[in-house]
Amino acid sequence: MATQHPVLALDIGGTKLAVAMVTPDGRTHGFLSEPTEKHRGPDAVIAHLFDMGRRSVESAGVGTPAAVGISCGGPLDAAAGILTGPLHLPGWIDVPIVAMATEAFGVPAVVENDATAAVLGEHRFGAARGADIALYLTLSTGVGGGSIIDGRLHRGAAGNGGEFGHVMVRPGGRRCECGRHGCLEAYASGTNIAVRAGELLADDDRASSLRALPVVRAEHVSAAAAAGDPLARELWDETMALLGQAVTDLVNVFEPNVVVLGGGVTRSGALLLDPVRDIVGRTAMPPAAARAVVTLAGLGDEVCVVGAGALALDLDLSLHLDLKGSARV
């Protein structure tokens, strides 16, 4: 049983905001993506996000939303509907995002960790469809994670489980935004790939095509590595080795059917997927290594939006059942 009502999905990223209307088949309508401009602070960014939402509703042409789903990096309190202090959004302390969205759009709203929402989207509509155990890692401004265990979304005791970006890959290594040193996020996020590239360029006098760029981003590093730039290749290979190590550890712990990799860094495609698959295949413990499929997100850049939509679809359905006197799902 599924609701037949469209919902509005809002994704709050450290680099970009994305919105769309989502129908029960998982399709997006009126998709918009615009820069977050997080330096403007939560009030201005949320006002921009809600304006995007209204524009999406108008352009989608699928009707008015029955509910709003919001995805955002943590920490957050999903039960209370509050962003308690997202690491990628400095200064966003105890933002009552669900109450704000409910007031703005006049319908019920729900918030969830972005990668948790993403794994729900991939499980329902994408590359992890039907899997009993599925893991999702997003490699973007930060590194997040989410999991499906026994076919059900796993949130953790307080709703912030699945912080795969804070798996330790190099004890005592680079400082992470979480305050520890050596987390996967400190090496494999798009932000930190770019930072590390800048540091390497400053410390290493080898020729590199990256030196001609006014600002180096992660996609420049992957493109230069693919073109054979030795400095970029060294950095990329180190990053993939650490990512592969982290995914291997997760495969050993969870023994999943599928590990889905998403986020902007994965636009590098086979340059990322092939070495990670190779490392997992060679170093994960049997039989986990043979069973786990490592793949890219089937929903592409829209994964968090579709995931937020799936949350809102479930919310609308549960409220609909409540009105009929049935148990909530």
C-alpha positions as CSV (number, residue, x, y, z in Angstrom):
1,M,0.0,0.0,0.0
2,A,1.3,3.4,-0.9
3,T,0.1,7.0,-0.8
4,Q,-0.8,8.4,-4.2
5,H,0.0,12.0,-3.2
6,P,3.1,13.8,-4.4
7,V,5.4,15.3,-1.7
8,L,8.0,18.0,-1.6
9,A,11.6,17.0,-0.9
10,L,14.3,19.4,0.3
11,D,18.0,18.6,0.6
12,I,20.3,20.9,2.6
13,G,24.0,20.4,1.6
14,G,27.1,22.3,2.6
15,T,27.7,23.3,-1.0
16,K,24.2,23.1,-2.7
17,L,20.5,23.1,-1.9
18,A,18.3,20.8,-4.0
19,V,14.5,20.5,-4.1
20,A,11.9,18.6,-6.1
21,M,8.4,17.3,-6.0
22,V,8.5,13.5,-5.7
23,T,5.8,11.1,-6.8
24,P,5.2,7.7,-5.3
25,D,7.1,6.0,-8.2
26,G,10.3,7.8,-7.0
27,R,10.4,10.2,-9.9
28,T,11.3,13.8,-9.4
29,H,9.5,16.8,-10.9
30,G,10.5,20.4,-10.9
31,F,14.0,19.6,-9.7
32,L,16.2,22.6,-8.7
33,S,19.7,22.9,-7.4
34,E,21.3,26.1,-6.3
35,P,24.4,27.1,-4.2
36,T,23.9,27.0,-0.4
37,E,25.9,30.1,0.4
38,K,26.1,29.0,4.0
39,H,28.0,32.1,5.0
40,R,24.7,33.9,4.9
41,G,23.5,31.9,8.0
42,P,20.6,29.6,8.7
43,D,17.7,32.2,8.4
44,A,18.8,33.4,4.9
45,V,19.6,29.9,3.6
46,I,16.3,28.4,4.9
47,A,14.3,31.3,3.3
48,H,16.1,30.6,0.0
49,L,15.4,26.8,0.4
50,F,11.7,27.4,1.0
51,D,11.5,29.8,-2.0
52,M,13.1,27.0,-4.1
53,G,10.5,24.6,-2.8
54,R,7.6,26.9,-3.8
55,R,9.1,27.4,-7.2
56,S,9.5,23.6,-7.6
57,V,5.8,23.0,-6.6
58,E,4.8,25.6,-9.2
59,S,6.9,24.2,-12.0
60,A,6.4,20.5,-11.3
61,G,2.7,20.5,-12.3
62,V,1.9,17.4,-10.2
63,G,-0.3,19.1,-7.6
64,T,0.3,20.4,-4.1
65,P,2.5,18.4,-1.7
66,A,0.9,16.3,1.0
67,A,4.1,16.4,3.1
68,V,7.6,17.7,3.2
69,G,10.7,15.6,3.6
70,I,14.0,17.2,4.5
71,S,17.5,15.7,4.4
72,C,20.5,17.3,6.0
73,G,23.9,16.2,7.4
74,G,24.0,15.6,11.1
75,P,24.1,15.8,14.0
76,L,20.3,16.3,14.1
77,D,17.4,15.2,16.2
78,A,15.0,13.6,13.8
79,A,12.3,12.9,16.4
80,A,12.2,16.5,17.6
81,G,12.7,17.9,14.0
82,I,15.8,19.9,15.0
83,L,19.1,20.4,13.3
84,T,21.3,20.3,16.5
85,G,24.6,21.2,14.9
86,P,25.4,19.9,11.4
87,L,29.1,19.7,10.9
88,H,28.9,21.1,7.3
89,L,26.8,24.1,8.4
90,P,28.7,26.0,11.1
91,G,26.5,28.1,13.4
92,W,23.3,26.1,12.7
93,I,22.6,25.3,16.3
94,D,19.2,23.9,17.3
95,V,17.4,25.0,14.2
96,P,13.7,23.8,14.3
97,I,13.6,22.9,10.6
98,V,10.5,20.7,10.8
99,A,8.4,23.3,12.5
100,M,9.7,25.9,10.1
101,A,8.8,23.8,7.0
102,T,5.4,22.9,8.4
103,E,4.6,26.6,8.9
104,A,5.9,27.5,5.5
105,F,4.1,24.9,3.5
106,G,1.1,24.1,5.7
107,V,1.6,20.3,5.7
108,P,3.4,17.8,8.0
109,A,7.2,17.6,7.6
110,V,10.0,15.2,8.6
111,V,13.8,15.5,8.7
112,E,16.5,12.9,8.5
113,N,20.2,12.6,8.1
114,D,21.0,13.0,4.4
115,A,22.8,9.8,3.9
116,T,20.2,7.9,5.9
117,A,17.6,9.4,3.6
118,A,19.8,8.5,0.6
119,V,20.0,4.8,1.6
120,L,16.2,4.7,1.9
121,G,15.9,6.2,-1.6
122,E,18.4,3.7,-3.1
123,H,16.7,0.8,-1.3
124,R,13.3,1.7,-2.6
125,F,14.0,3.1,-6.0
126,G,17.8,2.7,-6.9
127,A,20.8,0.4,-6.8
128,A,20.0,-1.2,-3.5
129,R,16.4,-2.1,-4.3
130,G,15.2,-5.1,-2.3
131,A,18.5,-5.8,-0.5
132,D,18.3,-7.2,3.0
133,I,21.5,-5.4,4.1
134,A,22.6,-2.3,2.2
135,L,25.2,0.4,3.0
136,Y,25.4,3.8,1.5
137,L,28.3,6.2,1.6
138,T,28.1,9.8,0.3
139,L,31.3,11.4,-0.8
140,S,30.5,15.1,-1.1
141,T,31.2,18.2,1.1
142,G,31.6,15.6,3.9
143,V,31.4,11.9,4.0
144,G,28.2,10.4,5.4
145,G,26.6,7.0,5.6
146,G,23.4,5.1,6.0
147,S,22.3,1.5,6.3
148,I,19.4,-0.9,5.7
149,I,19.5,-3.8,8.1
150,D,17.1,-6.8,7.6
151,G,15.2,-4.7,5.0
152,R,14.6,-1.8,7.4
153,L,16.1,1.6,7.7
154,H,18.7,1.7,10.6
155,R,18.8,5.0,12.5
156,G,20.7,4.2,15.7
157,A,19.6,4.6,19.3
158,A,19.5,8.4,19.0
159,G,18.9,8.7,15.3
160,N,22.4,9.5,14.2
161,G,23.7,6.1,13.4
162,G,25.7,5.4,10.2
163,E,28.4,8.0,10.5
164,F,30.7,6.1,8.2
165,G,32.7,9.2,7.4
166,H,34.1,9.1,10.9
167,V,35.5,5.6,10.6
168,M,39.2,5.9,11.5
169,V,41.5,5.3,8.5
170,R,44.7,6.9,9.7
171,P,45.1,7.2,13.5
172,G,46.7,10.5,14.5
173,G,46.2,11.8,10.9
174,R,44.5,14.9,9.5
175,R,42.1,16.7,11.8
176,C,38.4,16.1,11.0
177,E,35.5,18.6,11.5
178,C,34.3,16.2,14.2
179,G,37.4,17.0,16.3
180,R,39.2,13.7,15.9
181,H,42.2,13.0,13.7
182,G,42.4,10.5,10.9
183,C,38.7,10.0,9.9
184,L,37.8,9.0,6.4
185,E,36.1,12.3,5.9
186,A,39.4,14.1,6.5
187,Y,40.7,12.4,3.4
188,A,37.9,11.4,1.0
189,S,35.4,14.2,1.1
190,G,35.4,16.5,-1.9
191,T,36.3,19.4,0.4
192,N,39.4,17.6,1.8
193,I,40.6,16.2,-1.5
194,A,40.8,19.8,-2.7
195,V,42.5,20.9,0.5
196,R,45.0,18.1,0.3
197,A,45.7,19.0,-3.3
198,G,46.5,22.5,-2.4
199,E,48.9,21.4,0.4
200,L,50.6,19.0,-2.0
201,L,51.1,21.7,-4.6
202,A,52.7,23.9,-2.0
203,D,55.0,21.2,-0.6
204,D,55.9,19.5,-3.9
205,D,57.7,21.2,-6.8
206,R,56.7,18.7,-9.4
207,A,55.0,19.9,-12.5
208,S,51.2,19.5,-12.5
209,S,48.3,20.7,-14.6
210,L,46.6,21.7,-11.3
211,R,49.0,24.6,-10.9
212,A,47.3,26.5,-13.7
213,L,43.9,26.5,-11.9
214,P,43.0,29.5,-9.7
215,V,41.0,27.2,-7.4
216,V,41.5,23.4,-7.3
217,R,38.4,21.3,-6.6
218,A,38.0,17.5,-6.2
219,E,36.8,17.1,-9.8
220,H,40.0,18.8,-11.1
221,V,42.1,16.3,-9.1
222,S,40.2,13.3,-10.5
223,A,40.3,14.6,-14.1
224,A,44.0,15.3,-13.8
225,A,44.6,11.9,-12.4
226,A,42.7,10.3,-15.2
227,A,44.9,12.3,-17.7
228,G,48.1,10.9,-16.1
229,D,49.2,13.9,-14.0
230,P,51.7,12.2,-11.6
231,L,51.0,14.5,-8.6
232,A,47.2,14.2,-9.0
233,R,47.5,10.5,-9.5
234,E,49.5,10.1,-6.3
235,L,46.8,12.0,-4.3
236,W,44.0,10.1,-5.9
237,D,45.5,6.7,-5.4
238,E,46.1,7.5,-1.7
239,T,42.5,8.6,-1.4
240,M,41.1,5.5,-3.0
241,A,43.3,3.3,-0.8
242,L,41.9,4.9,2.3
243,L,38.3,4.7,0.9
244,G,38.8,1.1,-0.1
245,Q,40.1,0.3,3.4
246,A,37.1,1.9,5.1
247,V,34.6,0.1,2.8
248,T,36.4,-3.2,3.5
249,D,36.0,-2.7,7.2
250,L,32.3,-1.9,6.8
251,V,31.9,-5.0,4.6
252,N,33.5,-7.1,7.3
253,V,31.3,-5.7,10.0
254,F,27.9,-5.7,8.2
255,E,28.3,-8.4,5.5
256,P,26.0,-6.4,3.2
257,N,24.4,-7.4,-0.1
258,V,25.4,-4.1,-1.6
259,V,27.5,-1.0,-0.9
260,V,26.3,2.0,-2.7
261,L,28.7,5.0,-3.3
262,G,27.2,8.4,-4.1
263,G,27.9,12.1,-3.9
264,G,29.8,14.5,-6.1
265,V,33.1,12.8,-5.8
266,T,31.7,9.6,-7.4
267,R,31.1,11.5,-10.7
268,S,34.7,10.3,-11.4
269,G,33.0,6.9,-12.2
270,A,35.3,4.0,-12.8
271,L,38.3,6.0,-11.6
272,L,36.8,5.7,-8.1
273,L,34.7,2.5,-8.4
274,D,37.3,0.2,-9.9
275,P,40.0,0.6,-7.2
276,V,37.5,0.4,-4.3
277,R,36.0,-2.8,-5.8
278,D,39.5,-4.2,-6.2
279,I,40.5,-3.5,-2.6
280,V,37.3,-4.9,-1.2
281,G,37.6,-8.0,-3.4
282,R,41.2,-8.6,-2.3
283,T,41.1,-7.7,1.4
284,A,37.5,-8.3,2.8
285,M,37.0,-11.5,4.7
286,P,35.3,-14.3,2.9
287,P,32.4,-14.9,2.3
288,A,31.6,-11.2,2.7
289,A,33.9,-10.2,-0.1
290,A,32.2,-12.5,-2.6
291,R,28.7,-11.4,-1.6
292,A,29.1,-7.7,-1.4
293,V,28.4,-5.7,-4.6
294,V,30.0,-2.3,-4.6
295,T,28.3,0.1,-7.0
296,L,27.5,3.7,-7.7
297,A,24.2,5.3,-6.7
298,G,21.4,4.5,-9.1
299,L,19.7,7.8,-8.4
300,G,22.8,9.9,-9.2
301,D,22.8,13.5,-8.0
302,E,19.2,13.3,-7.0
303,V,19.7,10.6,-4.4
304,C,19.2,12.7,-1.3
305,V,16.2,14.4,-2.8
306,V,14.6,11.1,-3.7
307,G,15.4,9.8,-0.2
308,A,13.8,12.9,1.4
309,G,10.8,12.3,-0.8
310,A,10.6,8.7,0.3
311,L,10.6,9.9,4.0
312,A,7.7,12.3,3.2
313,L,5.8,9.6,1.3
314,D,6.0,7.4,4.3
315,L,5.0,10.2,6.6
316,D,1.9,11.0,4.5
317,L,1.0,7.3,4.4
318,S,1.3,6.9,8.2
319,L,-0.8,10.0,8.8
320,H,-3.4,8.7,6.3
321,L,-3.5,5.4,8.2
322,D,-3.8,7.2,11.5
323,L,-6.9,9.0,10.2
324,K,-8.4,5.7,9.4
325,G,-7.7,4.4,12.9
326,S,-4.9,2.0,11.9
327,A,-1.5,1.7,13.4
328,R,1.2,4.0,12.2
329,V,4.1,2.6,10.2
